[in-house]
């Protein structure tokens, strides 16, 4: 469906930008975790969740 709106030239440009956009998305995600309360975000990661529990 997207190919119908984009021509072949723009489709090739979009495919070339996928790795760059995914890298910037990953950097943005890490930056978001760094800038916010990272304990709150890491509670949703299943493997790390068990390591963050405190003995009350």
Secondary structure, 3 states (H helix, E strand, C coil): CHHHHCCHHHHHHHHHHHHHHHHHHHHHHHHHHHHCCHHHHHCCCHHHHCCCCCCC
